[in-house]
């Protein structure tokens, strides 16, 4: 039982980063193939064409870069901690800002609520993965 827990603690952070990296790359690809459709689903409709360029840069470019960084982090002991810390901070802040918009500014939809729940859960899981990373690095040393 102890050995199984050790294996989970050792490999979960890498797997968590890799899966998140794949999710970000898939999202980047989805926005690449049908950006207007996804922006409409998210109820993001810029008033000028330049707004779509900016949204594409963020949703395609940034999501793809994050995905690649997370996959690289998952396969490198040197980048494991920074990758997990990045996820903890980014999911935490995404949830905080989205929660402010939903609960304070009263600007929400079912999709926004679902994203908020996913961001809160991802923040919690990121915290566990970061703890596992720290504990397994102490055990390995």
N, C-alpha and C positions, 0 to 999 in steps of 0.2 A: 504493500500500500504506500509506504514511504517512497519507494522507488518510482511509482506511478506519479505521485505528487511532484517529485523532483523533475521528472520528464515534462510534466505539464508546465511547471514553473520555468523550465529551461527553454522549451520550444514555443510556448504560447505567444510571447512577445514577437518573435519572428513571424509566426503565422498571422497574427493580428495585423502587423504592418503589411505583410504581403497581400492579404485579403483586402485591406483598405486601399492599397495601391491599385489593385485590379479594379475595385469599385470606382475609384477616381478616373482611371483610364477608360473604363466603359462609359462613364458619364460624359467624359470629354468626347468620346466617339459618338455618343447619341446626339450631343449638341452639334457636332460636326456634320452629321448626316441630316438633321432636321432642326436647326437652331430655332427657326420661327415657331415651329410647332411646340417645342419645349418651352419657349418663352411664353407662349400663349397659355400653356398648361399652368405655368407658374404665375400667370397674370402679370407678366412683365412686358409692358408694351411701351417702348420709348416713343417720344413724339417726333423724333427726327431720325433719319437713316444712320447718322453717325452714332446714335445710341446703340444700334444693333452691332456696329463694329466694336464698340466698347464692351458690350455684353459678350460678344464672341471671344474677345481677347481674354476676358475673365473666365468665362465658363469653359472655353475650349483650351486656351493656352495655359491658364493657371491650373485648372483641374488636371490637365495632362502632365504638367511639370510636378505637381504634388504627387500624382500617381507614380511617376518615375522615381522621384525622391524616396517615396515610401518603399518601393520595391528594392531599390538600391540599399536602403537602410535595413531592410529585412534580411539581406544576404551578407551584411558586413557587421561584424562585432563592434567595430569602431563607430558606426553610424546608428547602432541600435538605440542607444539612449537618446541621442538628439531626435531621431524619428519619433520615438514614443512621446518625448516631451512636446514635440511639435503637435502631435495629435491631441494630447491632453489640453494644451493651450488653445488650439484652433477649435476643437469641438466645444470646449468650455465657453469660449467667447462667442462662437456661433449661437450656442444655446442661450447665452445671456442676452445678446442683441435681439435674437428672434423672440425670446420670451418678453422682452421689453415691448417689442412691436405688437405682440399678440395681447398681452395682458395690460399694458399701460396705454398704448396708443389705440387699442381695440381694432387692429388691422390684421385680420386673419382669415384663413380659409381652412378647409379640412386638410389640404396638402401641407399648409404651414404648420398646423398642429401635429401632423404626422412627422414632419421634418424636425420639429422641436423635440418630440419624444425620442426620435432616433439620435439626435445630438446629445440629449441628456444621458441616454443609455451609453452612447459611445464615449462620453466623457468619463463615466464610471468605469467602463471596461478599460479605457486608456489608463486610468489610475491603477487598476489591478495589474495591467501589463507592465507598467513602469515599476511597480513594486516587485513583481516577479523578476524583471530584468535586474534590478538592484540586488535582490536576494540571491539570484543565481550567479551573479558576478562575484559576490562575496564568497559563496560556496566554492566556485571554481578556482578562486585565487589561493 
